[in-house]
């Protein structure tokens, strides 16, 4: 990255995540747990910090308490230099007497922060995706193209593109059209089976962003969203380029790094977690050159032990976080979060246990997500009879994954 470029990152972290219900019943989507010890927001923050971007505002709104606590414990910090900060910004109704009306409005209502900081470029990134990105390389690309706006993009099968913003490009990768969730997505030139979708990460030249935010705010017909309103409009008048995410290189990883997951549904959230347990996962959490940072708790080590009857605990092809104990139970192909106790003869298969959960003796859990604070009774069976499970818990209609909601004290 050119030394004189002064970046500011604005992280959009106010999403409800309605399709992730009931995991988002008591928390905003960026605060949803992932991979045993992380929250979704840890990935975008780690990418920025690992890339040398240290001036970061996190724009919060919906059920933000657990997110704010997570940021406070693991991320919020102040340095001697004014350009080094990671700070949450709650919705304050500075520009109008409403909460944020859309992603663009969230930035617009905090436009004073941009003017106060005076950056050369503003990075507007989403807080709820799982991926690694060297943001420095995207900034270099933005500068080399003399772009007004750069959109991070990734190739997807054309049949799946209607769930995202889809861009059409010319031979120079300049975006000539941006469509938000089109019913008939435009394929890439020469690739009829693929489309180029937006990852929800944008780089704006500051003056361009400020001008377009004001125009959008004055438009009474706008939904005040980057993907729905601003980007489709400015492709005709501004130099808007697509950045090929698969060209991004991560230190410590050989070859292309094309892994990106929008964990917007129960099924995609489950699948992204299950990716982590593979012997050679697409998302390598064990790369010391690109660490995923999070809150560091003072948990005791995890352990797998023999129970009082001499039955050996068993852990196979799974992740297990600190403070968790498998005492004579059996765990296979699962993600076990912090401070989970799995009792004798209990079986946990192909499941996610978020943390602070007790799985009682002889209980059986399969293809389920168990949220925080639950005590699974002795002999309970979850994931074997979906009709029975639907009477007590939430069963995802597309994947059949059973979700046991967070248990409040």
C-alpha positions in Angstrom: 0.0 0.0 0.0 1.3 3.4 -0.9 2.5 5.1 2.3 0.7 8.4 1.9 -2.8 6.9 1.5 -4.7 7.3 4.7 -7.5 4.7 5.1 -10.5 4.7 7.4 -12.7 1.6 7.8 -16.4 1.7 8.5 -17.7 -1.7 9.5 -21.4 -2.4 9.0 -22.3 -4.4 12.1 -26.0 -3.6 12.7 -27.6 -6.4 10.8 -30.6 -8.4 12.2 -29.7 -11.6 10.5 -33.3 -12.7 10.3 -32.5 -15.8 8.3 -30.2 -17.0 11.1 -33.0 -17.0 13.7 -33.0 -18.2 16.4 -29.3 -17.7 16.7 -30.0 -14.0 16.3 -32.9 -13.8 18.7 -30.8 -12.3 21.4 -27.8 -11.0 19.4 -26.9 -9.2 16.2 -25.6 -11.3 13.3 -21.9 -10.1 13.6 -21.9 -11.3 17.2 -23.0 -14.9 16.4 -20.4 -17.4 17.6 -18.3 -19.3 15.0 -15.6 -22.0 15.1 -15.8 -22.6 18.9 -13.9 -19.4 20.0 -14.7 -16.7 17.5 -17.6 -14.3 16.6 -18.3 -13.5 13.0 -17.0 -10.0 13.3 -13.6 -11.3 14.2 -12.8 -12.1 10.6 -13.3 -8.7 9.1 -11.4 -7.0 12.0 -8.6 -9.5 11.8 -8.3 -9.0 8.0 -8.1 -5.2 8.5 -5.6 -5.3 11.3 -3.4 -8.0 9.6 -3.4 -5.7 6.6 -2.2 -2.7 8.5 -5.6 -0.9 8.6 -5.9 0.3 12.2 -8.4 3.2 12.0 -11.7 1.4 12.4 -15.3 2.4 13.4 -17.8 -0.4 14.0 -21.4 0.8 13.3 -23.8 -1.0 15.6 -27.5 -1.0 16.0 -29.6 -4.2 16.4 -29.4 -6.0 19.8 -25.8 -5.0 20.1 -25.1 -5.7 23.8 -23.2 -9.0 23.3 -21.3 -7.5 20.3 -20.3 -4.4 22.3 -19.1 -6.7 25.2 -17.1 -8.8 22.7 -15.5 -5.7 21.2 -14.7 -4.2 24.6 -13.0 -7.4 25.8 -11.1 -8.2 22.7 -10.8 -5.3 20.3 -11.5 -1.8 21.6 -8.3 -0.1 22.3 -6.7 3.4 22.3 -3.2 4.2 21.3 -1.0 7.2 21.6 -1.5 8.0 17.9 -4.9 9.3 16.8 -5.0 7.0 13.7 -4.9 3.8 15.8 -8.3 2.9 17.1 -11.1 0.3 16.9 -14.3 1.9 18.3 -17.9 0.9 18.3 -20.4 3.6 17.2 -24.0 3.1 18.3 -26.9 4.5 16.3 -27.3 8.1 17.6 -29.9 9.6 15.2 -27.5 12.4 14.3 -28.9 13.2 10.9 -32.6 12.3 11.4 -35.0 11.0 14.0 -34.8 7.4 12.8 -32.5 4.4 13.3 -30.4 3.4 10.3 -32.6 2.9 7.2 -30.0 0.9 5.3 -26.3 0.3 4.9 -25.7 3.7 3.1 -27.7 5.5 5.8 -25.6 3.9 8.5 -22.5 5.6 7.0 -24.4 8.8 6.2 -25.6 9.2 9.8 -21.9 9.0 10.9 -20.5 11.2 8.1 -19.1 13.6 10.7 -16.6 10.9 11.7 -15.3 10.7 8.2 -15.0 14.5 7.9 -13.3 14.6 11.3 -10.7 12.0 10.4 -10.0 13.3 6.9 -9.0 10.0 5.2 -8.0 9.6 1.6 -10.1 6.5 1.1 -12.9 4.9 3.1 -13.3 1.1 3.4 -17.0 0.1 3.9 -16.9 -3.6 4.9 -19.5 -6.0 6.1 -19.1 -7.6 9.5 -20.7 -11.0 9.0 -18.8 -13.0 6.4 -16.1 -15.7 6.9 -13.0 -15.3 4.8 -9.4 -14.2 4.7 -8.4 -11.1 2.7 -5.2 -9.1 2.5 -7.0 -5.7 2.3 -3.7 -4.0 1.4 -3.8 -5.7 -2.0 -7.3 -4.4 -2.7 -6.2 -0.9 -1.8 -3.3 -1.2 -4.2 -5.6 -2.3 -6.9 -8.0 0.6 -6.3 -5.1 3.0 -6.6 -3.6 1.4 -9.7 -7.0 1.6 -11.5 -7.5 5.2 -10.4 -10.9 4.1 -9.3 -13.5 6.1 -7.6 -15.0 3.0 -6.1 -13.8 -0.6 -5.9 -16.0 -3.6 -5.2 -14.6 -6.9 -3.9 -16.1 -9.7 -6.1 -16.0 -13.4 -6.3 -17.2 -15.9 -9.0 -20.2 -18.0 -8.2 -22.3 -20.6 -10.1 -24.9 -18.6 -12.0 -27.7 -20.6 -10.4 -26.7 -19.2 -6.9 -26.0 -15.6 -7.9 -29.6 -14.3 -7.4 -28.9 -14.2 -3.6 -26.3 -11.5 -4.1 -25.4 -8.3 -5.8 -24.2 -9.2 -9.3 -21.9 -7.1 -11.4 -21.3 -6.9 -15.1 -17.8 -5.9 -16.2 -15.9 -4.9 -19.3 -12.5 -6.3 -20.4 -10.7 -3.9 -17.9 -12.9 -5.1 -15.0 -14.7 -1.8 -14.8 -18.2 -2.4 -13.6 -20.8 -1.3 -16.2 -23.8 -2.6 -14.3 -24.6 -3.5 -10.7 -27.8 -5.5 -9.9 -28.9 -6.3 -6.4 -30.3 -9.9 -6.2 -31.5 -10.0 -9.8 -33.9 -12.9 -10.7 -31.9 -13.6 -13.8 -28.3 -12.7 -13.1 -26.0 -11.7 -15.9 -23.2 -14.3 -16.5 -19.5 -13.3 -16.9 -18.3 -12.7 -20.4 -17.2 -16.1 -21.8 -18.5 -18.0 -18.8 -22.2 -18.7 -19.2 -22.3 -20.9 -16.0 -20.7 -18.3 -13.7 -21.6 -14.8 -12.4 -19.5 -12.2 -10.5 -21.0 -11.3 -7.2 -20.3 -8.6 -4.7 -18.9 -9.6 -1.4 -20.3 -6.5 0.3 -16.8 -4.9 0.7 -16.2 -1.5 -0.9 -13.4 1.1 -1.2 -14.4 4.7 -1.9 -12.4 7.7 -2.5 -13.5 10.0 0.3 -14.9 12.9 -1.7 -16.8 10.4 -3.9 -18.4 8.7 -0.9 -19.4 12.0 0.8 -21.0 13.3 -2.4 -22.9 10.1 -3.1 -24.1 9.7 0.5 -25.6 13.2 0.4 -27.3 12.6 -3.0 -28.7 9.3 -1.6 -30.0 10.9 1.6 -31.8 13.6 -0.4 -33.6 11.0 -2.6 -36.9 10.2 -1.0 -37.4 7.2 -3.2 -34.1 5.5 -2.1 -33.9 2.6 0.4 -30.5 4.1 1.3 -28.6 0.9 0.7 -25.2 0.6 -1.1 -26.2 -2.5 -3.1 -29.7 -1.5 -3.9 -29.3 2.2 -4.6 -25.8 3.8 -4.6 -23.8 1.3 -6.6 -26.3 0.6 -9.4 -26.7 4.4 -9.9 -23.0 5.5 -9.9 -21.8 2.8 -12.3 -22.9 5.1 -15.1 -21.1 8.2 -13.8 -18.1 7.0 -11.7 -15.1 4.9 -12.3 -16.3 1.7 -10.4 -14.1 -1.4 -10.7 -14.4 -5.0 -9.6 -11.6 -6.5 -7.5 -11.1 -10.2 -8.1 -11.0 -11.7 -4.6 -9.4 -14.9 -5.9 -6.3 -12.9 -6.9 -5.7 -12.1 -3.3 -2.7 -13.7 -1.6 -2.4 -14.4 2.1 1.0 -14.7 3.8 1.6 -18.3 4.9 -0.9 -19.8 2.3 0.3 -21.0 -1.1 -1.8 -20.4 -4.1 -5.1 -18.7 -4.4 -7.4 -18.2 -1.4 -10.9 -18.2 -2.8 -12.8 -19.2 0.4 -15.6 -16.9 1.3 -18.9 -17.7 3.0 -21.9 -15.5 3.6 -23.3 -17.3 6.6 -26.7 -15.8 6.2 -28.8 -18.9 6.8 -28.8 -21.7 9.3 -27.7 -24.1 6.6 -24.7 -22.0 5.4 -23.7 -21.3 9.0 -23.7 -25.0 9.8 -21.8 -25.8 6.6 -19.1 -23.1 7.2 -18.5 -24.4 10.8 -18.3 -28.0 9.5 -15.7 -26.9 7.0 -13.3 -26.2 9.9 -13.1 -29.8 11.1 -11.7 -31.2 7.9 -8.1 -32.4 8.0 -7.1 -29.9 5.4 -9.8 -27.1 5.8 -10.2 -24.5 3.1 -10.1 -21.9 5.8 -6.9 -22.5 7.8 -7.2 -21.1 11.3 -3.7 -22.4 12.1 -1.7 -19.9 10.0 0.6 -17.9 12.3 1.2 -15.3 9.6 -2.5 -14.5 9.4 -4.1 -15.0 12.8 -7.8 -14.7 13.5 -7.8 -12.5 16.6 -10.6 -12.6 19.2 -11.2 -12.3 22.9 -8.6 -14.2 24.9 -10.3 -15.9 27.8 -8.5 -17.4 30.8 -10.1 -20.9 30.3 -8.4 -24.0 31.5 -7.2 -26.5 28.9 -9.8 -28.7 27.2 -9.5 -32.3 28.0 -10.8 -35.8 27.0 -10.9 -38.1 30.0 -12.0 -41.5 31.4 -15.2 -41.3 33.4 -15.8 -42.8 36.9 -16.7 -46.2 35.3 -13.5 -46.4 33.2 -15.2 -45.5 29.9 -12.7 -43.6 27.7 -13.8 -40.3 26.3 -13.5 -40.1 22.5 -12.9 -37.1 20.3 -12.8 -37.7 16.5 -12.3 -35.1 13.7 -13.6 -32.2 15.8 -12.6 -28.9 17.3 -12.8 -28.3 21.0 -12.4 -25.0 22.8 -10.8 -24.2 26.2 -12.6 -25.2 29.4 -14.5 -28.1 27.7 -14.4 -31.7 29.0 -15.4 -34.9 27.3 -15.8 -37.3 30.2 -16.5 -40.8 28.8 -18.6 -39.4 26.0 -18.2 -39.7 22.3 -17.7 -36.6 20.0 -17.4 -37.0 16.2 -17.3 -34.4 13.4 -18.4 -31.5 15.7 -17.5 -28.1 16.9 -17.4 -27.8 20.6 -17.2 -24.3 22.1 -16.0 -23.0 25.4 -16.9 -24.6 28.8 -18.9 -27.5 27.5 -19.3 -30.7 29.6 -20.1 -33.9 27.8 -21.0 -36.6 30.2 -20.5 -40.4 30.2 -22.0 -42.3 27.2 -23.3 -39.1 25.6 -22.9 -39.0 21.9 -22.5 -35.7 19.9 -22.2 -36.1 16.1 -22.0 -33.6 13.3 -23.1 -30.8 15.6 -22.2 -27.4 16.9 -22.3 -26.7 20.6 -21.7 -23.0 21.0 -20.5 -22.9 24.6 -21.5 -23.1 28.3 -23.6 -26.2 27.7 -23.9 -29.5 29.7 -24.7 -32.6 27.7 -26.1 -35.1 30.2 -25.4 -38.8 30.5 -26.6 -41.0 27.6 -27.9 -38.0 25.7 -27.6 -38.2 21.9 -27.2 -35.2 19.6 -26.9 -35.3 15.8 -26.9 -32.5 13.2 -27.9 -29.9 15.7 -26.8 -26.5 16.9 -27.0 -26.1 20.7 -26.8 -22.4 21.7 -25.4 -21.1 25.0 -26.6 -21.9 28.4 -28.5 -25.1 27.7 -28.5 -28.2 29.9 -29.3 -31.3 27.7 -31.0 -33.7 30.1 -29.9 -37.3 30.7 -31.1 -39.6 27.9 -32.3 -36.8 25.7 -32.3 -37.3 21.9 -32.0 -34.4 19.5 -31.8 -34.7 15.7 -33.3 -38.2 15.3 -37.0 -37.3 15.2 -37.4 -34.0 13.4 -41.2 -33.9 14.0 -40.7 -34.3 17.7 -37.8 -31.8 17.7 -40.0 -29.2 15.9 -42.4 -29.3 18.9 -39.7 -28.2 21.3 -37.0 -26.5 19.2 -36.4 -24.8 15.8 -35.9 -27.1 12.8 -34.5 -25.4 9.7 -36.9 -26.2 6.9 -34.2 -26.4 4.2 -31.5 -28.4 5.9 -33.2 -30.2 8.7 -30.7 -28.8 11.2 -32.1 -28.6 14.7 -31.4 -25.4 16.7 -31.8 -25.3 20.4 -32.0 -21.6 21.2 -30.0 -19.7 23.8 -31.1 -20.4 27.3 -31.4 -17.2 29.4 -30.9 -17.3 33.1 
